[in-house]
Amino acid sequence: MKRILIIDDDTDITFILQQALANLGYEAIVASDGEEGLEKLFSSNFDLVVLDIMMPKLDGYSLTVKLRENEKTKDVPVIIISGRGQLYKLFSSTGKTKIDCYIEKPFKIQVLIGKIKAIFGEK
């Protein structure tokens, strides 16, 4: 079973995502801020991270840099979901700010699921 970590301070979004991903057979774990997300990333194994940029304690950009600098988590795929489309340019497809996908809020859950399946090589 693929394990997905959802990191977002919006409890409505995390609830919806967790339920939708669980219904598709994924194990979806939630963290409500960047620090909690980083702790979970470093203490367990995940196949994918879905996170927001604007969060308390540790923002999504800083979390991505720390994730890429850590030997254990450097290759974990990252999907950014954010209501701040202009922040897309902060990230890249390589290096310390590498992400696999950027989705602007509001978004359709089917779009996110399609991106997740593509990353996992599923149909």
C-alpha positions as CSV (number, residue, x, y, z in Angstrom):
1,M,0.0,0.0,0.0
2,K,1.4,3.4,-1.0
3,R,1.8,5.9,1.9
4,I,1.0,9.5,1.2
5,L,1.7,12.4,3.7
6,I,-0.6,15.3,3.4
7,I,0.8,18.5,5.0
8,D,-1.7,21.4,5.2
9,D,-3.0,23.6,7.9
10,D,-6.5,23.7,6.3
11,T,-8.4,20.9,8.1
12,D,-11.2,20.8,5.5
13,I,-8.7,20.1,2.8
14,T,-6.8,17.5,4.7
15,F,-10.0,15.7,5.7
16,I,-11.3,15.6,2.1
17,L,-7.9,14.4,0.7
18,Q,-7.4,11.8,3.4
19,Q,-10.9,10.3,2.8
20,A,-10.5,10.4,-1.0
21,L,-7.1,8.8,-1.0
22,A,-8.1,6.1,1.5
23,N,-11.1,5.3,-0.7
24,L,-8.6,4.6,-3.5
25,G,-6.5,2.2,-1.3
26,Y,-3.7,4.6,-0.3
27,E,-2.7,5.1,3.3
28,A,-3.0,8.9,3.9
29,I,-1.4,10.4,6.9
30,V,-2.0,14.1,7.9
31,A,0.2,16.7,9.4
32,S,-1.2,20.1,10.3
33,D,2.0,22.2,9.9
34,G,5.4,22.0,8.4
35,E,7.3,21.0,11.5
36,E,4.9,18.2,12.2
37,G,5.2,17.1,8.6
38,L,9.0,17.1,8.7
39,E,9.0,15.0,11.9
40,K,6.7,12.5,10.3
41,L,8.8,12.4,7.1
42,F,12.0,11.8,9.0
43,S,10.5,9.2,11.4
44,S,8.6,7.0,8.9
45,N,8.6,6.1,5.2
46,F,6.3,7.8,2.6
47,D,5.9,7.3,-1.1
48,L,4.6,10.8,-1.8
49,V,4.1,14.1,0.0
50,V,1.3,16.5,-0.8
51,L,1.8,19.9,0.8
52,D,0.7,23.5,1.0
53,I,3.2,26.4,0.8
54,M,1.8,28.8,3.3
55,M,1.7,27.0,6.7
56,P,2.6,27.9,10.3
57,K,5.9,26.9,11.9
58,L,7.6,25.8,8.7
59,D,6.4,26.8,5.2
60,G,6.2,24.4,2.2
61,Y,9.3,25.9,0.5
62,S,11.5,25.5,3.6
63,L,10.1,22.0,4.1
64,T,10.9,21.0,0.6
65,V,14.5,22.2,0.9
66,K,15.0,20.2,4.2
67,L,13.3,17.1,2.6
68,R,15.8,17.3,-0.4
69,E,18.8,17.8,1.9
70,N,18.0,14.6,3.9
71,E,19.4,11.3,2.5
72,K,16.3,9.4,3.6
73,T,13.8,11.7,2.0
74,K,15.6,13.3,-0.9
75,D,13.9,11.2,-3.6
76,V,10.3,11.3,-2.2
77,P,8.0,12.8,-4.8
78,V,6.4,16.1,-3.9
79,I,3.1,17.7,-5.0
80,I,2.6,21.3,-4.0
81,I,-1.0,22.6,-3.6
82,S,-1.3,26.3,-3.1
83,G,-3.6,29.2,-3.5
84,R,-0.6,31.3,-4.4
85,G,0.1,30.5,-8.0
86,Q,2.9,33.1,-8.4
87,L,4.9,31.1,-5.9
88,Y,5.4,28.3,-8.4
89,K,8.6,30.0,-9.6
90,L,10.2,29.3,-6.3
91,F,10.4,25.6,-7.1
92,S,12.2,23.6,-9.8
93,S,12.4,20.2,-11.4
94,T,15.9,19.6,-9.9
95,G,18.0,20.3,-6.8
96,K,17.0,21.5,-3.4
97,T,13.6,22.8,-4.5
98,K,12.6,19.9,-6.8
99,I,8.9,19.2,-6.9
100,D,7.0,16.8,-9.2
101,C,3.8,18.8,-9.6
102,Y,2.3,22.1,-8.6
103,I,-1.5,22.5,-8.4
104,E,-3.3,25.7,-7.7
105,K,-6.2,26.0,-5.2
106,P,-9.0,25.7,-5.7
107,F,-8.6,22.4,-7.5
108,K,-10.6,19.4,-8.5
109,I,-9.8,16.3,-6.5
110,Q,-9.8,14.3,-9.8
111,V,-6.8,16.4,-11.0
112,L,-4.8,15.7,-7.9
113,I,-5.7,12.0,-8.1
114,G,-4.6,11.9,-11.7
115,K,-1.2,13.4,-10.8
116,I,-0.7,11.0,-7.9
117,K,-1.5,8.0,-10.2
118,A,0.9,9.3,-12.8
119,I,3.7,9.6,-10.2
120,F,3.0,6.1,-9.1
121,G,2.8,4.8,-12.7
122,E,-0.9,3.8,-12.2
123,K,-3.9,4.2,-14.5
